[in-house]
């Protein structure tokens, strides 16, 4: 065996032994547990960079924005515990909303329907974030608001009997 081939085989065997040893020590399982959200975040960032370099069209921003938001959410949950998903679940609507918003803003055609759909998703996500942050308090406050609105409609005296009401009488 020539000397160069012998060294290449030796390096390969040495690297294989080190990989197996590190795997037995649990290094790779630790890295997998800690850094797995990067497998979602990095493709999103790469799609954004590829669009910025003008190598990919604008529609790649939709999966790029979605993957980036999801990667951030899973990184936060991985760091502080997956109980945090009780508050962060509206981000699963925010991700596609951000991706569609970027696409609608940065595409040369500027599609209006996608723009309004993205704003709807982002708005709904923000509203659901508020509801999830308020939790049970929101339900109590919402029920009191409904009771007050119903009582106002039932018991509030009409001012001016001769005024035309907003409802059509049949």
C-alpha positions in Angstrom: 0.0 0.0 0.0 1.4 3.4 -0.9 2.3 5.7 1.9 -0.4 8.4 1.0 -3.2 5.7 1.0 -1.9 4.3 4.3 -2.2 7.7 5.9 -5.6 8.4 4.5 -6.9 5.0 5.8 -5.3 5.7 9.1 -7.0 9.1 9.4 -10.3 7.6 8.5 -10.0 4.8 11.1 -8.8 7.3 13.7 -11.8 9.6 12.9 -14.2 6.7 13.0 -12.9 5.6 16.4 -13.2 9.1 17.8 -16.8 9.4 16.6 -17.7 6.1 18.1 -16.0 6.9 21.4 -17.7 10.4 21.6 -21.0 8.7 20.8 -20.6 6.3 23.6 -19.8 9.1 26.0 -23.1 10.8 25.0 -21.6 13.9 23.4 -23.8 13.6 20.3 -27.0 13.0 22.2 -26.3 16.1 24.3 -25.6 18.1 21.2 -28.8 16.8 19.6 -30.9 17.6 22.7 -29.5 21.1 22.9 -29.1 22.2 19.3 -31.9 20.4 17.4 -33.9 23.7 17.0 -31.0 24.9 14.8 -32.1 22.2 12.2 -35.3 24.3 11.8 -33.9 27.8 12.3 -30.8 27.5 10.0 -32.8 26.6 6.8 -35.0 29.6 7.4 -32.1 31.9 7.7 -30.4 30.3 4.7 -33.5 30.8 2.6 -33.5 34.5 3.6 -29.9 34.9 2.7 -30.4 33.1 -0.6 -33.2 35.6 -1.5 -31.0 38.5 -0.4 -28.2 37.3 -2.7 -30.8 37.1 -5.5 -30.2 33.4 -6.1 -33.8 32.3 -5.2 -37.1 33.9 -6.0 -39.3 35.8 -3.4 -41.7 32.9 -2.7 -38.9 31.2 -0.7 -39.5 33.8 2.0 -42.8 32.0 2.9 -41.1 28.8 4.1 -38.1 30.9 5.2 -40.2 33.1 7.5 -42.1 30.2 8.8 -39.0 28.1 9.6 -37.3 31.1 11.2 -40.2 31.8 13.6 -40.7 28.1 14.4 -36.9 27.7 15.1 -37.1 30.7 17.5 -40.1 29.2 19.3 -38.6 25.8 19.6 -35.3 27.3 20.8 -37.1 29.2 23.5 -39.0 26.1 24.5 -35.9 24.0 24.5 -34.1 26.5 26.8 -36.9 27.3 29.3 -39.0 24.1 29.0 -41.9 23.0 26.8 -44.4 24.3 29.3 -43.8 27.6 27.6 -45.7 26.3 24.6 -48.9 27.1 26.5 -48.2 30.8 25.8 -46.3 30.5 22.6 -48.7 28.4 20.6 -50.1 31.3 18.6 -46.6 31.6 16.9 -47.6 28.6 14.8 -50.0 31.1 13.0 -47.4 33.9 13.2 -44.8 31.9 11.3 -46.8 31.6 8.0 -48.0 35.1 8.5 -44.5 36.5 8.7 -43.5 34.5 5.6 -46.4 35.6 3.6 -45.9 39.2 4.7 -42.2 39.1 3.6 -43.2 37.6 0.3 -46.0 40.2 -0.3 -43.6 43.1 0.6 -40.5 41.9 -1.3 -42.0 40.3 -4.4 -41.8 42.4 -7.6 -45.5 41.8 -8.3 -46.7 42.7 -4.8 -49.8 40.5 -4.5 -52.5 42.3 -2.5 -54.5 39.2 -1.5 -51.4 37.6 0.0 -50.6 40.9 1.8 -54.0 41.0 3.4 -54.0 37.3 4.3 -50.6 37.8 6.0 -51.9 40.8 8.0 -54.9 38.7 9.0 -52.7 35.8 10.2 -50.4 38.2 12.1 -53.3 40.0 13.7 -55.0 36.8 14.7 -51.8 35.5 16.1 -51.3 38.7 18.2 -54.8 38.5 19.4 -54.4 34.9 20.4 -51.1 35.8 22.1 -53.0 38.3 24.2 -55.7 35.8 25.0 -53.1 33.1 26.0 -51.2 35.6 28.2 -54.3 36.7 30.0 -55.5 33.1 30.4 -58.4 32.5 32.7 -58.6 36.2 33.5 -59.6 36.8 29.9 -62.6 34.4 30.1 -63.8 36.2 33.3 -63.4 39.6 31.7 -65.0 38.5 28.4 -68.0 37.0 30.3 -68.5 40.2 32.3 -68.3 42.3 29.1 -70.9 40.0 27.4 -73.2 40.2 30.5 -72.9 44.0 30.6 -73.5 44.3 26.8 -76.6 42.1 27.0 -78.0 43.9 30.1 -77.4 47.2 28.3 -79.4 46.0 25.3 -82.2 44.6 27.4 -82.6 47.2 30.1 -81.4 50.5 28.6 -84.3 52.8 27.9 -84.7 54.1 24.4 -84.1 57.8 24.2 -86.7 59.6 22.1 -89.7 57.4 21.2 -90.0 59.3 17.9 -86.5 58.6 16.7 -86.0 56.0 14.1 -84.3 52.9 15.4 -81.4 51.2 13.5 -83.5 48.0 13.2 -86.1 47.6 10.5 -89.5 46.8 11.9 -91.5 44.1 10.1 
